[in-house]
């Protein structure tokens, strides 16, 4: 019976996949932000697509956690730190690649969060405008 061993290439592959997924999410978030500036806001399809991508990111994260489970405590802590904080990388090529992917993922997430904040503010503004219109309509009808 063969025991499973730690495969750093699997982690690299998962991180590459996450960068691709976050890039796709960024594009969807851009579309959402544009939609929230329109008079008619229709987000169902975009939100569903983004949810699918988020689920795939969760699967990548689960694979990474499972793979780290093959390590003893000291190397596992090192890898967890490297995956959490891309600034704590040693100098070999493998770690540099992983840190670059973690950094790119982090940057993409920040951009997605910024777009989400703008879209949220747009929706709140539209909601407030509609509330004011409803109040005005009620006062005029009295």
N, C-alpha and C positions, 0 to 999 in steps of 0.2 A: 504494500500500500504506500503510495507516494504522498508525502506531506506537502502541503502548500508552502511556498516560500514567498518572501517579500519580493515584489516586482516593481522597481521604481519607474519602469517604462509605462506601466499601467497608470500610475499616478500622473505622469507627464501627459499621457493620452487623455485622461479625464480632464486635466487642466486645459489642454488644447480645445477639447470639446466645450468646456465651460466658456472659454473666450469666444468661441463661435456662437454659442447660445446667448451670451450676454450681448454680443454684437447684434444678433437678430432682435433681441429684446429692446436694445437701444433704438433700432429702426422702428419697431412697433411703438415705442414710447414717443418718438418724434411724430408719428402719425396720430397718436392719441392727442398730443399737445396741439397739433394743427386742428384736429376735429373739435377740440374744446373751444376754439376760437370761432367756430361756425355757428350760425343761428340754429341749425338742426344738428344736435350732437347724437351720433350713433356710434357707440363704442362696443357693443356686444361682441362682434366678430373679432375686433382687435384684442379685447380683454380675454376672450377664449384662446386666441393664438398665444398670447403672452402667458397664460396659465399653463398651456402645454409645454412651453419652453421652461417655465419655472419648475414644473414637475421633472423635466429631464435634468435640470441642474441638481435637483434633489437626488436623483438617481446617481449622478456623478459623485456627489458628496458622499452618498452611502457606499459606493465602491471604494472611494478613497479611505473612508473610515475602516471598512472591512480589510483593505490591504494593510493599513497601519496596524491592525490587530495581529498581524504576523510578526511584528517586531517585538523585541524585548523592551523594557521600560525606557532605558536611556536613549536608544536610537529613536524610539517612538516619540519621546518628548522633543527631541531635536527636530524631527520631521514635522510634528504638530506646530512647533514654533515657527519653522520656516514657512509652512503653509498659511499660518495666521499672520505673520509679520514678515513680509518680503525683504525687510531691511536687515534681518538677522541671517544673512546667507554667508556661508563660507565661499571659498573661491573656485571650487572645481566646476567643470562645464555643466555637469548634470544639475547641480544645485543652482547654478546661475540661470540655466534655462527654466527651471521650476520657479525660481524667484521672479524672473521676468514675466512668466505666465500669471503668477499670483498678482503681481503689480498691475498687469494689463487688466485682469479681471476686476481688481479693486477700482481702477480708473473708470472702467465701463459702468460699474455699479454706481459710482458717484454721479456720472453723467445721467444715468437712468433716473436716479433719485432727484436730480435737479429738474429734469423734464417732468417728472411726476408731480413735483411741488408746483411748477408753473401750471400744469394741467389742472391740478386741484384748485389752485387760486382762480383760474378761469371759470371752472364750474361753480365755485362759491360765488363769484361775481355774477354769473348768470342767474344763479338761484336767488341772490339778493335782489337783482333787477326784477325778476319775476314776482317776488314777494311784494315789492313796491308797486308793481303794476296791478297786482291783485288788490292791494290796499286802496289804490287810487280808483279802481273800478268799483269797489264796494262803497267808497265815500260818494262817488258820483251817482250811484244808483239809489242812494238814500234820499 
